[in-house]
Amino acid sequence: MTKMAADLRSLCRSYTETTVRTVAGIAQKGPKDSDKLTAIAMLWERGWGKPVQPHAGADGEGDIRVTIRNIINGEDKT
């Protein structure tokens, strides 16, 4: 990671407490300030990374199915 990236991450993280309080205030009043929420999400993603996304199979359900085939001399040997 470069020095600039580390500095940006640190700067974004420094706003965590302020932005959490802002989000809590918006949540109590109702979601009327979407631009502010978007900016907060950007700071959090740059400071803490995006949330981990779960892996799921087709249509978002079940396990992921992996099919491995060996192709030798142009023939599909399944």
C-alpha positions as CSV (number, residue, x, y, z in Angstrom):
1,M,0.0,0.0,0.0
2,T,1.3,3.4,-0.9
3,K,1.8,6.2,1.6
4,M,-0.9,8.2,0.0
5,A,-3.4,5.3,0.2
6,A,-2.6,4.8,3.9
7,D,-3.0,8.5,4.6
8,L,-6.4,8.5,2.8
9,R,-7.5,5.5,4.7
10,S,-6.4,7.0,8.0
11,L,-8.1,10.3,7.2
12,C,-11.4,8.6,6.3
13,R,-11.3,6.5,9.5
14,S,-10.9,9.7,11.5
15,Y,-14.4,10.6,10.5
16,T,-16.0,7.3,11.8
17,E,-17.4,8.7,15.1
18,T,-18.8,11.8,13.4
19,T,-20.4,9.9,10.6
20,V,-21.9,7.3,12.9
21,R,-23.6,10.0,14.9
22,T,-24.8,11.6,11.7
23,V,-26.2,8.3,10.4
24,A,-27.9,7.7,13.7
25,G,-29.5,11.2,13.6
26,I,-30.7,10.7,10.0
27,A,-32.1,7.3,11.0
28,Q,-34.1,8.9,13.8
29,K,-35.5,11.6,11.6
30,G,-36.1,9.5,8.5
31,P,-34.0,9.1,5.3
32,K,-34.3,12.6,3.9
33,D,-30.6,13.4,3.4
34,S,-29.5,10.9,0.8
35,D,-26.5,13.0,-0.4
36,K,-25.0,13.0,3.1
37,L,-25.6,9.3,3.5
38,T,-23.8,8.7,0.1
39,A,-20.8,10.8,1.3
40,I,-20.7,8.9,4.6
41,A,-20.8,5.5,2.8
42,M,-17.9,6.7,0.6
43,L,-15.8,7.6,3.6
44,W,-16.5,4.3,5.4
45,E,-15.6,2.3,2.3
46,R,-12.4,4.2,1.8
47,G,-11.6,4.0,5.5
48,W,-12.7,0.5,6.4
49,G,-13.3,-1.3,3.1
50,K,-16.5,-2.5,1.6
51,P,-18.5,-5.0,3.5
52,V,-17.8,-8.7,2.7
53,Q,-20.2,-10.0,0.2
54,P,-21.6,-13.6,0.7
55,H,-21.2,-16.1,-2.0
56,A,-24.3,-18.0,-3.1
57,G,-25.4,-20.2,-5.9
58,A,-27.9,-19.5,-8.6
59,D,-30.6,-17.0,-7.8
60,G,-28.7,-16.1,-4.6
61,E,-29.5,-19.4,-2.9
62,G,-27.6,-22.6,-2.0
63,D,-24.0,-23.5,-2.7
64,I,-22.0,-22.4,-5.7
65,R,-21.6,-25.2,-8.2
66,V,-18.2,-25.6,-9.9
67,T,-17.8,-27.9,-12.9
68,I,-14.2,-28.8,-14.0
69,R,-13.6,-30.5,-17.3
70,N,-10.4,-31.9,-18.7
71,I,-10.0,-31.3,-22.4
72,I,-7.3,-33.5,-24.0
73,N,-6.3,-33.4,-27.7
74,G,-9.5,-31.5,-28.5
75,E,-11.8,-34.1,-26.9
76,D,-14.1,-33.3,-24.1
77,K,-13.7,-36.2,-21.7
78,T,-16.6,-35.8,-19.2
